[in-house]
Amino acid sequence: MKAKNPSEHTHWLIFISIIGVITIAGYFVLAPKTLFKPGDDIGYNIGLIGGIMMLILLLYPLRKRAGFMQNLGFLPTWFKWHMVLGILGPLMIIFHSTYHIGSINAGVALVCMLLVSGSGTFGRFFYTKIHHGLYGRQTTLNEIRAEMETTEEVKSVFHFAPTVELALDQFHERGIKYSKESGYGFSNFIKVGFEASSLTHSLSKEIHQIMHKQARDNNFNGQQMAGLEKMYQENREKLIVYIRAVRDTAQFHTYERLFSWWHIFHIPLVYMMVFSAFYHVYAVHAY
């Protein structure tokens, strides 16, 4: 079953948010060039640190594929530091540049680096859709279907709302159909996402209305109404879990394809970044 750890995503969002604040604040501090310039000792060393970070993160692909590195640490740990350095490295390079582009080769190197870093963010999103958590192994469609089937008993919870049960059954059938269809299926990919969002809203509202109607018919008192609200929240959570499981099953193959295309786009950018960075370092020292 596909393990999902919400704290992984929460920690990453907090990290990205902090880096974003630091990046914006850095502009007001460093752009005037009162503290240092790119060619000063401080600026040079900051650029050197950023460059080393970018080189170190390139060890991750080697750890995945090179036989002599297979026993060097755990791959999830390598991946985690690959992502962290992919953010901190560009930040150091931006600080080194003091938010200015001094030459064409420096501009090319900076743009390539930012493209690699930005595309890495998209890659991370696709990665989490087809792997067991952020640092886990790749999952399969059969596994994610099995996860969906473990939520089947959720539908029986809504025996008091036949229209909700019917809507969930129909969404389940469409989800299975979409997951089996060949071709690119981007229309179904988008459609099932909108359907999941729409059903979550409409069925939650319908469950709430049905439960409150039954409460009024049975003259619930204040204490019973409080219990009813708690039960509604529990039912709504089960509804969301089920709808998301069906959505993930339907979208799985498309996420696999998107991740594959992302690789085709990302790898050439990495080579361009490395070449332009080395040329920038050469140009700085040669001229």
C-alpha positions in Angstrom: 0.0 0.0 0.0 1.3 3.5 -0.8 2.5 5.1 2.4 1.9 8.7 2.7 3.5 10.7 5.5 1.9 14.2 5.7 4.8 15.4 7.8 7.2 14.9 4.9 5.3 17.4 2.7 4.7 19.7 5.6 8.5 19.9 6.5 9.3 20.4 2.8 6.7 23.3 2.5 8.1 24.9 5.6 11.7 24.6 4.2 10.7 26.1 0.9 8.8 28.9 2.5 11.8 29.8 4.7 14.0 29.8 1.6 11.6 32.0 -0.2 11.5 34.6 2.6 15.4 34.5 2.8 15.6 35.0 -1.0 13.3 38.0 -1.0 15.0 39.5 2.1 18.4 38.9 0.5 17.5 41.1 -2.5 17.1 44.2 -0.3 20.3 43.4 1.6 22.6 42.4 -1.2 21.4 44.1 -4.3 22.9 47.5 -3.3 26.3 45.7 -3.2 27.2 47.5 0.0 28.3 44.3 1.8 30.3 42.7 -1.0 30.6 42.3 -4.7 30.7 39.0 -6.7 34.4 39.4 -7.3 35.3 40.2 -3.7 36.6 37.5 -1.4 33.3 37.1 0.4 31.3 37.1 -2.9 33.8 34.6 -4.5 33.6 32.2 -1.5 29.8 32.3 -1.4 29.8 31.4 -5.1 32.3 28.7 -4.5 30.1 27.2 -1.7 27.1 27.3 -4.1 29.1 25.7 -6.9 30.3 22.9 -4.6 26.7 22.3 -3.4 25.6 22.0 -7.0 28.4 19.5 -7.8 27.7 17.4 -4.7 24.0 17.0 -5.7 25.2 15.5 -9.0 26.5 12.6 -7.0 22.9 11.3 -6.5 22.5 10.1 -10.1 25.8 8.3 -9.8 24.8 6.7 -6.5 21.7 5.4 -8.3 23.5 3.9 -11.3 27.2 3.5 -10.7 28.0 0.0 -9.4 30.9 1.1 -7.2 28.6 3.5 -5.2 25.7 1.1 -4.6 26.7 0.5 -1.0 27.4 4.1 -0.1 24.6 5.1 2.3 20.9 4.8 1.9 19.4 6.0 -1.4 16.5 7.9 0.3 19.1 9.9 2.3 20.9 10.7 -0.9 17.7 11.8 -2.5 16.8 14.0 0.4 20.1 15.8 0.3 19.9 16.0 -3.5 16.7 18.0 -3.1 18.0 20.2 -0.2 21.2 21.1 -2.1 19.2 21.7 -5.2 17.6 24.6 -3.3 20.5 25.8 -1.1 23.0 25.7 -4.0 21.1 28.1 -6.3 20.4 30.3 -3.3 24.2 30.7 -2.6 24.8 31.4 -6.3 22.1 34.1 -6.3 23.7 35.6 -3.2 27.1 35.5 -5.0 25.6 37.4 -7.9 24.1 40.0 -5.6 21.0 39.6 -7.8 22.8 41.1 -10.8 23.9 39.5 -14.1 27.4 40.8 -14.9 28.1 39.0 -18.2 26.4 36.8 -20.8 28.1 33.6 -19.6 27.1 34.4 -16.1 23.5 35.0 -17.2 23.4 31.7 -19.1 24.8 29.8 -16.1 22.3 31.4 -13.8 19.3 30.8 -16.0 20.3 27.2 -16.5 20.7 26.7 -12.8 17.3 28.2 -12.0 15.6 26.1 -14.7 17.2 23.0 -13.2 16.1 24.0 -9.7 12.6 24.9 -10.8 12.1 21.8 -12.9 13.3 19.8 -9.8 10.3 21.1 -7.9 7.9 19.7 -10.6 9.8 16.5 -10.6 9.5 16.1 -6.9 5.7 16.5 -7.2 5.4 13.8 -9.9 7.8 11.6 -7.9 5.5 11.6 -4.8 2.6 10.5 -7.0 4.2 7.3 -8.0 6.4 6.4 -5.0 5.8 5.3 -1.5 6.1 8.6 0.2 8.8 11.2 -0.6 11.8 8.9 0.0 10.3 5.5 -0.7 10.5 3.0 -3.6 8.4 3.3 -6.7 4.9 1.9 -6.3 2.8 0.0 -8.9 -0.7 0.4 -10.2 -1.7 -2.9 -8.6 -0.5 -1.6 -5.2 -2.4 1.6 -5.5 -5.5 -0.3 -6.6 -5.1 -2.5 -3.5 -5.0 0.7 -1.4 -8.2 1.9 -3.0 -9.9 -1.5 -2.4 -9.0 -1.2 1.3 -11.3 1.8 1.5 -14.3 0.0 -0.1 -16.0 -0.4 3.3 -16.2 3.4 3.4 -19.2 3.2 1.0 -21.2 1.1 3.5 -20.9 3.9 6.0 -23.3 5.9 3.9 -26.1 3.4 3.8 -28.4 6.1 5.1 -27.6 8.2 2.0 -28.3 6.0 -1.1 -27.6 8.8 -3.6 -24.1 9.2 -2.0 -23.5 5.5 -2.3 -24.6 5.5 -5.9 -22.3 8.5 -6.7 -19.3 6.8 -5.1 -20.0 3.6 -7.0 -20.2 5.5 -10.3 -17.0 7.4 -9.6 -15.3 4.1 -8.7 -16.3 2.6 -12.0 -15.1 5.6 -14.0 -11.8 5.6 -12.0 -11.1 1.9 -12.8 -12.0 2.6 -16.5 -9.7 5.6 -16.7 -6.8 3.6 -15.1 -7.1 0.9 -17.8 -7.3 3.1 -20.8 -4.4 3.3 -23.1 -3.0 6.4 -24.9 -2.2 9.7 -23.3 -5.5 10.1 -21.5 -4.8 13.7 -20.4 -8.5 14.6 -20.8 -9.4 11.8 -18.4 -6.5 12.9 -16.1 -7.9 16.4 -15.8 -11.5 15.2 -15.8 -11.1 12.9 -12.8 -9.3 15.6 -10.8 -12.2 18.0 -11.3 -14.7 15.2 -10.6 -12.9 14.3 -7.3 -12.9 17.9 -6.2 -16.6 18.4 -7.2 -17.7 15.2 -5.5 -15.9 16.0 -2.3 -17.8 19.3 -2.1 -21.2 18.2 -3.2 -21.3 14.8 -1.4 -20.0 16.4 1.8 -22.8 18.9 1.6 -25.4 16.3 0.8 -24.3 14.1 3.8 -24.5 17.1 6.1 -28.1 17.9 4.9 -29.3 14.3 5.2 -27.8 13.9 8.7 -29.3 17.2 9.9 -32.7 16.3 8.4 -32.7 13.0 10.2 -31.7 14.9 13.4 -34.6 17.3 13.1 -37.1 14.4 12.3 -35.9 12.7 15.5 -35.9 15.9 17.6 -32.2 15.7 18.6 -31.2 17.7 21.7 -28.1 19.8 22.1 -25.9 17.0 23.2 -27.1 14.7 20.4 -26.4 17.5 17.9 -22.9 17.9 19.1 -22.4 14.1 18.6 -23.9 14.4 15.2 -21.4 17.0 14.1 -18.6 14.8 15.3 -20.0 11.9 13.3 -20.3 14.1 10.3 -16.7 15.2 10.4 -15.7 11.5 10.7 -17.9 10.6 7.7 -16.5 13.5 5.7 -12.9 12.4 6.3 -13.8 8.8 5.2 -15.4 10.2 2.1 -12.3 12.3 1.2 -10.0 9.3 1.7 -12.1 7.2 -0.6 -12.4 9.8 -3.3 -8.7 10.5 -3.3 -7.9 6.8 -3.5 -10.1 6.4 -6.6 -8.6 9.6 -8.1 -5.0 8.4 -7.5 -5.7 5.1 -9.1 -7.2 6.8 -12.2 -4.3 9.2 -12.6 -1.4 6.9 -11.8 -0.4 6.0 -15.4 -0.5 9.7 -16.5 1.8 10.6 -13.6 4.2 7.9 -14.6 4.3 9.3 -18.1 4.7 12.9 -16.9 7.6 11.8 -14.6 9.2 10.1 -17.6 8.8 13.2 -19.8 10.2 15.3 -16.9 13.4 13.3 -17.0 13.8 13.9 -20.7 13.5 17.6 -20.1 15.5 17.8 -16.9 18.6 15.8 -17.8 19.7 18.0 -20.8 19.2 21.1 -18.5 21.6 19.6 -16.0 24.3 19.1 -18.7 23.7 22.7 -19.9 24.0 24.0 -16.3 27.3 22.1 -15.7 28.8 23.2 -18.9 27.8 26.9 -18.5 28.9 26.9 -14.9 32.4 25.5 -15.7 32.7 28.0 -18.6 31.7 30.9 -16.2 34.3 29.8 -13.7 36.9 29.6 -16.5 36.0 33.0 -17.9 36.2 34.6 -14.4 39.7 33.3 -13.9 40.9 33.7 -17.4 39.8 37.3 -17.9 
